[in-house]
């Protein structure tokens, strides 16, 4: 509507492509953060910050590849351009807006859902410093071995 195109089937295909790319980017951030929390015992804020720093380049590469692929569709003229242009505008405009929203909102939603999970599960404090049971057991075993060596 902003650029004067009707919402057509071709534009719907562009929106479905956008949903897939944005979903993949959000999953990359959240999956990396959850893995860092479980396996390395990072606090939720540290985990999502590290995920954002380390996954930023792959997310931007995927987005820019799709965005630059949509530019010729958007700017193209000639026979059949009236069918392809809505797809190009949906891809380029949608990726710019959705990428900005994804990069800013995914970490915030992750932290709020982590706090909600801690509140529902009845944790006495937010999950800062929480470790997965496997890493906690490794630390307990390492402390026990170190203390056993001190007793000799």
C-alpha positions as CSV (number, residue, x, y, z in Angstrom):
1,X,0.0,0.0,0.0
2,X,2.9,2.4,0.7
3,X,4.2,2.1,-2.8
4,X,0.8,1.8,-4.5
5,X,0.7,-1.9,-5.2
6,X,-2.2,-4.2,-4.6
7,X,-1.7,-7.2,-2.2
8,X,-1.4,-10.0,-4.7
9,X,-0.5,-13.6,-4.6
10,X,3.1,-12.7,-5.6
11,X,3.3,-10.3,-2.7
12,X,2.0,-13.0,-0.4
13,X,4.9,-15.2,-1.6
14,X,7.3,-12.5,-0.6
15,X,5.8,-12.2,2.9
16,X,6.0,-16.0,3.4
17,X,9.7,-15.7,2.4
18,X,10.1,-12.9,5.0
19,X,8.5,-14.9,7.7
20,X,10.9,-17.8,7.1
21,X,14.0,-15.6,7.1
22,X,13.0,-13.7,10.3
23,X,12.0,-16.9,12.0
24,X,15.4,-18.5,11.2
25,X,17.3,-15.4,12.5
26,X,15.3,-15.4,15.8
27,X,15.9,-19.1,16.2
28,X,19.6,-18.7,15.6
29,X,19.8,-16.1,18.4
30,X,17.7,-18.0,20.9
31,X,19.2,-21.4,20.2
32,X,22.7,-20.1,20.7
33,X,21.7,-18.3,23.9
34,X,20.0,-21.4,25.4
35,X,23.0,-23.5,24.5
36,X,25.3,-21.0,26.2
37,X,23.1,-21.0,29.3
38,X,22.9,-24.8,29.5
39,X,26.4,-25.9,28.6
40,X,28.5,-23.0,29.9
41,X,26.3,-21.7,32.7
42,X,26.0,-18.2,31.5
43,X,23.4,-15.8,32.9
44,X,20.6,-15.1,30.4
45,X,21.8,-11.5,29.8
46,X,25.3,-12.7,29.1
47,X,24.1,-15.6,26.9
48,X,21.8,-13.5,24.7
49,X,24.5,-10.7,24.4
50,X,27.1,-13.3,23.3
51,X,24.5,-14.8,20.8
52,X,23.9,-11.4,19.4
53,X,27.5,-10.6,19.0
54,X,28.5,-14.0,17.4
55,X,25.4,-14.5,15.2
56,X,25.1,-10.9,13.9
57,X,27.3,-11.5,10.8
58,X,25.5,-14.7,9.7
59,X,22.1,-13.1,10.2
60,X,23.1,-10.0,8.2
61,X,24.6,-12.1,5.5
62,X,21.4,-14.0,5.0
63,X,19.3,-10.8,5.1
64,X,21.5,-8.9,2.7
65,X,21.6,-11.8,0.2
66,X,17.8,-12.0,0.2
67,X,17.5,-8.2,0.2
68,X,19.9,-7.7,-2.7
69,X,18.2,-10.5,-4.6
70,X,14.9,-8.5,-4.4
71,X,16.4,-5.3,-5.7
72,X,16.3,-6.3,-9.4
73,X,12.7,-7.4,-8.9
74,X,11.8,-4.1,-7.3
75,X,13.5,-1.9,-9.9
76,X,12.9,-4.0,-13.0
77,X,10.8,-2.7,-15.9
78,X,9.6,-4.3,-19.1
79,X,7.2,-7.1,-19.8
80,X,5.8,-8.7,-16.7
81,X,7.3,-6.1,-14.3
82,X,3.9,-5.4,-12.8
83,X,3.8,-8.9,-11.5
84,X,7.4,-9.0,-10.2
85,X,7.6,-5.5,-8.6
86,X,5.2,-6.3,-5.7
87,X,7.4,-9.2,-4.8
88,X,10.5,-7.1,-4.9
89,X,9.0,-4.3,-2.8
90,X,7.6,-6.9,-0.3
91,X,11.1,-8.5,0.1
92,X,13.2,-5.4,0.3
93,X,10.9,-3.3,2.4
94,X,9.9,-6.2,4.6
95,X,13.5,-7.3,5.2
96,X,14.6,-3.8,6.2
97,X,11.7,-3.3,8.7
98,X,11.6,-6.9,10.0
99,X,15.4,-7.1,10.4
100,X,15.5,-4.0,12.6
101,X,12.7,-5.2,14.7
102,X,14.1,-8.7,15.0
103,X,17.6,-7.6,16.1
104,X,16.1,-5.3,18.8
105,X,13.1,-7.3,20.0
106,X,14.4,-10.9,20.1
107,X,16.9,-10.3,23.0
108,X,14.3,-8.4,24.9
109,X,11.6,-11.1,24.5
110,X,14.2,-13.8,25.4
111,X,15.0,-12.0,28.7
112,X,11.4,-11.4,29.6
113,X,10.4,-15.0,28.8
114,X,13.3,-16.2,30.9
115,X,12.2,-14.0,33.8
116,X,8.6,-15.3,33.4
117,X,9.9,-18.9,33.4
118,X,11.8,-18.2,36.6
119,X,8.7,-16.6,38.2
120,X,6.4,-19.5,37.2
121,X,8.9,-22.2,38.3
122,X,9.2,-20.4,41.7
123,X,12.9,-19.7,41.5
124,X,13.9,-17.4,44.4
125,X,15.8,-15.1,41.9
126,X,16.1,-14.8,38.2
127,X,18.1,-17.4,36.4
128,X,21.3,-15.3,36.6
129,X,24.2,-17.7,37.2
130,X,22.0,-20.8,36.7
131,X,23.8,-23.7,35.3
132,X,22.7,-26.9,33.5
133,X,22.8,-29.9,35.7
134,X,25.6,-31.4,33.7
135,X,28.0,-28.5,34.1
136,X,27.0,-28.1,37.8
137,X,27.8,-31.8,38.4
138,X,31.2,-31.3,36.7
139,X,32.0,-28.4,39.0
140,X,30.9,-30.3,42.1
141,X,33.0,-33.2,41.1
142,X,36.0,-31.0,40.4
143,X,35.6,-29.3,43.8
144,X,35.3,-32.7,45.5
145,X,38.4,-34.0,43.8
146,X,40.4,-30.9,44.7
147,X,39.2,-31.1,48.4
148,X,40.0,-34.8,48.5
149,X,43.6,-33.9,47.4
150,X,43.8,-31.3,50.2
151,X,42.9,-33.9,52.8
152,X,45.9,-36.1,52.1
